Every structure is written in structure tokens, then in C-alpha cells.
Amino acid sequence: MEYRYKPQGVCSREMVIDIDGEIIKSVKILGGCAGNTVGVSKLVEGRAIDEVIKLLKGIPCGTKGTSCPDQLAKALEDIKEKV
């Protein structure tokens, strides 16, 4: 199932997340720092949602108080609430 998330407080504009059960099939992060967002996307593919939330939640970017990885964790938490 494909989900779309609008991140808050970061440079990226949208996250497109494809989930199969509890496993992340793919993540596309539109906008943001391309090297970092592509890297994060590749690292989370094939992992369980709960594992990725635990790894990424709370990671800051400078003084923003959030980051693209943190926003991805929030997106995954939202997905879990809807499923």
C-alpha cells in the first residue's frame, strides 16, 4: 500500500512510502538533500516499520528540532495508526 506524507519543519516536501504488511518496500523523499534522502531511503527498504521508527525517531537537523529521518519516523507512526 502506498502512503504519502507531508513533512513539517524540514527541506523535503513529500514522502512516498510503500508498505507491505509491516515491511517497508520503498521510500521516495521529494526535496531535501538528495544524497541524504536517497541514502536513508535505501537503508530502510526491507526493514520492519517498528525497527525504522526506533532507529530514526528524534534525530535532529541543526537547530530545527526535527530532520528528514525524524519526519520519516513520524510518517511511519501515522501509517501504523491508520492500519
C-alpha positions as a Markdown table, in Angstrom:
| # | Residue | x | y | z |
|---|---|---|---|---|
| 1 | Met | 0.0 | 0.0 | 0.0 |
| 2 | Glu | 1.3 | 3.4 | -0.9 |
| 3 | Tyr | 1.2 | 6.3 | 1.6 |
| 4 | Arg | 2.0 | 10.0 | 1.1 |
| 5 | Tyr | 3.2 | 12.2 | 4.0 |
| 6 | Lys | 3.9 | 16.0 | 4.1 |
| 7 | Pro | 6.8 | 16.5 | 6.4 |
| 8 | Gln | 7.0 | 19.6 | 8.7 |
| 9 | Gly | 10.0 | 21.7 | 9.5 |
| 10 | Val | 12.4 | 20.2 | 7.0 |
| 11 | Cys | 13.5 | 20.9 | 3.4 |
| 12 | Ser | 11.8 | 17.8 | 1.9 |
| 13 | Arg | 8.3 | 18.4 | 0.5 |
| 14 | Glu | 6.8 | 14.9 | 0.4 |
| 15 | Met | 7.5 | 11.3 | 1.4 |
| 16 | Val | 6.0 | 8.5 | -0.7 |
| 17 | Ile | 6.2 | 5.2 | 1.3 |
| 18 | Asp | 5.2 | 1.8 | 0.0 |
| 19 | Ile | 4.4 | -0.7 | 2.8 |
| 20 | Asp | 3.8 | -4.5 | 2.5 |
| 21 | Gly | 2.3 | -5.6 | 5.9 |
| 22 | Glu | 4.9 | -4.4 | 8.4 |
| 23 | Ile | 7.8 | -4.2 | 5.9 |
| 24 | Ile | 8.9 | -1.0 | 4.1 |
| 25 | Lys | 9.1 | -1.8 | 0.4 |
| 26 | Ser | 10.3 | 1.6 | -0.8 |
| 27 | Val | 10.6 | 5.3 | 0.3 |
| 28 | Lys | 10.9 | 8.3 | -2.1 |
| 29 | Ile | 11.7 | 11.6 | -0.4 |
| 30 | Leu | 10.9 | 14.6 | -2.7 |
| 31 | Gly | 13.1 | 17.6 | -2.0 |
| 32 | Gly | 15.7 | 17.9 | 0.7 |
| 33 | Cys | 19.4 | 16.9 | 0.5 |
| 34 | Ala | 19.4 | 14.4 | -2.3 |
| 35 | Gly | 22.4 | 12.3 | -1.1 |
| 36 | Asn | 21.0 | 12.0 | 2.4 |
| 37 | Thr | 17.4 | 11.4 | 1.4 |
| 38 | Val | 18.3 | 8.7 | -1.1 |
| 39 | Gly | 20.7 | 7.1 | 1.4 |
| 40 | Val | 18.1 | 7.0 | 4.1 |
| 41 | Ser | 15.5 | 5.6 | 1.6 |
| 42 | Lys | 17.9 | 2.7 | 0.6 |
| 43 | Leu | 18.8 | 1.9 | 4.2 |
| 44 | Val | 15.2 | 1.5 | 5.3 |
| 45 | Glu | 14.0 | -0.7 | 2.4 |
| 46 | Gly | 13.2 | -4.2 | 3.5 |
| 47 | Arg | 13.1 | -3.3 | 7.2 |
| 48 | Ala | 10.2 | -3.5 | 9.6 |
| 49 | Ile | 8.3 | -0.3 | 10.4 |
| 50 | Asp | 8.9 | -0.5 | 14.2 |
| 51 | Glu | 12.7 | -1.1 | 13.6 |
| 52 | Val | 13.0 | 2.0 | 11.5 |
| 53 | Ile | 10.9 | 4.2 | 13.9 |
| 54 | Lys | 13.2 | 3.1 | 16.7 |
| 55 | Leu | 16.3 | 4.0 | 14.6 |
| 56 | Leu | 15.2 | 7.4 | 13.2 |
| 57 | Lys | 12.9 | 9.0 | 15.7 |
| 58 | Gly | 14.3 | 12.1 | 17.4 |
| 59 | Ile | 17.2 | 12.7 | 15.0 |
| 60 | Pro | 17.7 | 16.5 | 14.7 |
| 61 | Cys | 19.0 | 18.5 | 11.8 |
| 62 | Gly | 20.9 | 21.5 | 13.1 |
| 63 | Thr | 18.6 | 23.6 | 15.4 |
| 64 | Lys | 15.4 | 22.6 | 13.6 |
| 65 | Gly | 14.4 | 20.1 | 16.3 |
| 66 | Thr | 13.5 | 17.5 | 13.6 |
| 67 | Ser | 15.0 | 16.1 | 10.4 |
| 68 | Cys | 14.0 | 14.1 | 7.3 |
| 69 | Pro | 14.8 | 10.8 | 9.1 |
| 70 | Asp | 12.7 | 12.0 | 12.1 |
| 71 | Gln | 9.9 | 13.0 | 9.8 |
| 72 | Leu | 10.1 | 9.6 | 8.2 |
| 73 | Ala | 9.7 | 8.0 | 11.6 |
| 74 | Lys | 6.6 | 10.3 | 12.2 |
| 75 | Ala | 5.2 | 9.3 | 8.8 |
| 76 | Leu | 5.6 | 5.6 | 9.8 |
| 77 | Glu | 3.9 | 6.2 | 13.1 |
| 78 | Asp | 1.0 | 7.8 | 11.3 |
| 79 | Ile | 0.8 | 4.8 | 8.9 |
| 80 | Lys | 0.7 | 2.4 | 11.9 |
| 81 | Glu | -2.2 | 4.4 | 13.4 |
| 82 | Lys | -4.2 | 4.1 | 10.1 |
| 83 | Val | -3.6 | 0.4 | 9.6 |
